[in-house]
């Protein structure tokens, strides 16, 4: 059976996730911006956290890790490359390593760019990837530490996953990301339709994530840096994909 995924709003605009294996009762928590909403979500379902998966070191993703681990006894898993600036890890992982949540086997993908030690967790049998601030809903994370080339390589790895994969990103930024996307891709019918759906969701106070990778590839301007039409619209016809991505990221930073 696939993992059951629960999206948990935290802080002003963060998301944590639960990934629950019903067969074994195992429950992973992906990132811990704060503890109370996560404990409430676990209690409402009668679940107990067994694992905490950390994507990167920023405080709005790890502030509650040690408190939650103490309260639940959960095993803490994070990037070996970032162990020096993460909460204490029970397991340090790197590219290609496996993470087990009950019967669900996940794979670690190194996705530097937003930070140099950022990782994602892909569970192929459940068709889900936890990307936090690397690939985001209709966007990507700001490059605080990595280079445009690093982020482009990271996004390329994520874009190669199956189209049906659900992308679980770390913030409710979809509406603002769509506004930028429309500024560089104004005739994209799929993007305009997504904008309308997202506006309706937010009007009801509902989350806009997860979203399928197929929809991201059709509407996310950063994943569309390979598209000849996109290249032409930003004045870079025929340019390498990575250069177009870097230009789009710079435009977003000034948007």
N, C-alpha and C positions, 0 to 999 in steps of 0.2 A: 504494500500500500504506500502511496506517496505521503510525504510529510504534510501535515496540516499547518498552514502558515497563518499567523495572526499579526496584523499590523498594529503597533501601539504608539499613539502620539505621545511625545515627551517634550518638555521644555516649551519654547515658543513655536518651533517648527521642525523639531527632530522626529525621527521615527526609530524605534527599536522593533525587533521582530521576535516572535516565538516560532520555532519549528518543532512540531510534536510528532513523534512516532507512536501511533496508537497501539501497535503490536507489543511494544516493550514499555510504554509509559515514559520513554526518554523525551526530554524537552530541552532543546537548545535555545538560548537567548543570544541574539545577534546584536551587539553593542548595548551599552547601558548608560544612556544620557542621564537618567535619574531612576531611582529605585521604586518609588511608590506606585507609579502606573504599571510597572512590570509585575510587582507583587500582586496588585489588584487583578490584573489580567490572568495571572496564574491561578489565583484563588478562585476566581469566577468559574474556571474550568476544572478545578480539582487537580491541577497539574503541579509538579515541582520541578524547578530548574535543575538539570543535571550537568549542563555544559554552558559556558559563556564563551562565545566566539567574538573576538575583537578584530575590527577591520583596520583601525589606525589609531594613532596616539592622541588625537585632539580631544580636549577635555569634554566637549559636548558629545563624545561617543564613549568615554570611559569613566566619567565622574563617579558613577555608581557601582563600578565593577567590584571593588573590594567589599563594599557593604553587602551586595547581593550574594557574592561568593560566601561570605561569612554566614549569612542568614540561611543559605540553602545547601551549602557544601558543594556547590557546582564546581566542575573542573574548568579552569580558565585556559583558553587556547588563543594564541596570538602569534604575530610574526617574529621569527628568530632575529631578523635584521633590526627589529625595533624593540627588542626585549628590554633594552636599557632605559626606555622611556614609556613603558607600559606598566600596568599593575603586575604584581608577581604572577608568572605564568606556571601552570602545571605542565603545559606542553607548548613547545616552541616549534613553529612550522614554517615551511618554505614552499616555493613553487613545486607543484606536483604531488605534495604530501596529501595523504588521505585523512579525513576527519569522519568519524563514525558517530551518527546520532541514531542509536538503536540499530535498526536494519538499514538505515539510510547512509550511504557512503558518499561523502562530499570530497571535492578536490580543491586544493588551495591554488589560487591564481595570483601571482604577484602583479600588481597594477600600479606602479609608481607614477607620480605626476602631481596629484594633490599634495601628497607627502611621498617621501622616497621609500617609506616602508609599508605603504598601503597594500592590503591584500583583499581579495574577494573569495567567497566560498560558493562553489558550484555543486549542486546536488542533481546530477543528470537524471536519475530515476524519478525525481520529483519535478523536473523541469523548472528549477528555480536557481537564481544566482543572487547572492547578497553582495551588492556593489558599493554600498554606503556613498562616499563622495568621489568615486571614480566616474563610472557611468551613472548619470543621474537622470531623472525623469525629464526628457526633452532638453538635456544639458549635460555638462560635466563639471567636475570640481575645479575651482580656481587653482592655479599652479603656485602654491605657496613654497614648495621645495623643489619639485622636479622640473624638467624641461619640457617644452612642447613635443619634442621627439619622443621622450619617454611616455608622455600621456597618449600620444597618438598610437604608439605601440601597444599600450595597455588597452585602449579602446578597440584596436584592431583585434586583439585576442578575445575580448568580450563579444564583439560583433560576429565572431566566427562560431559562436555557440548556436544551437538550433533555434530557429525563429520562434518556436512556441515557448521558449524559456521565459519565465516571469522574472523581471528585473525588480529587485527590492532595493531601492536606494534610500539614502539617509535623511532626506529633508523634504518638506512640503514647499518646493520651489517651482512647481510645474507652471503656474500661471505666469510668473515673471520670466521663466525660461521660454515660454511660448511667445511672449511679447517680443523677445529678442529674435526668436526663430522666424517670426513673421516679418521682421525687418530685413532679413536676408533671403527669405524664401517665400515671398508674399503670394505667389500663385499656386502654392502647394495645396491641392484640394484636401489631401489627407490631414495636413496640418491645420487647415481651417476647420475641418470637422472635429478634430481633436480639441481645438480651442473651445468650441461650443460645448463639447461634452465636459471638459474640465471646468468651465465656468459654471455649469449646472451642478457638478459635484461639489464645488466649493461653496456655492450658494446654499447647499444643504449641509454644509459643514463636514463633508465626507472626504476621505483621503483619495488622492489621485494615483497612488501607488498601491500594489505593484502594477506594472504594465508589461505587455509582451515585448520581447526583443524585436519582433516583426514591426510593431508600431513604432518603436524607437528608430529602427532603420529607415522607416518611411517619413519620419517627422523631425528627428533630432538633427539639427544642422551640423553638429560635430561628427556624427556618423555619416553624414552626406557630403563630407569633404572629398569623397571619391567621385562625386557626380559631376559630369561635364557642365551641366546647366548651373550648378552651384558655383563651380569655379569661374564660369563666365560672369555670373552676377556680381561676384566680388572682385572682378578685374584680374583674375588669375587663370585665365583660360590656358589649359595645357600644363599648368604647374604641377609639381609633385604633390601627392595627397597630404603629406606631412606639412608642407609649406602652407597649403590651404587651411588645414586645421589650425596651425599657429596663427594665421591671419584672423580666422574666425574667433579664436580664443581672445586675441587682442581686442577685437571689436566688442566682444561681450564684456571685457573688463572695463571698457569705456562707455558702455551702454547705459 
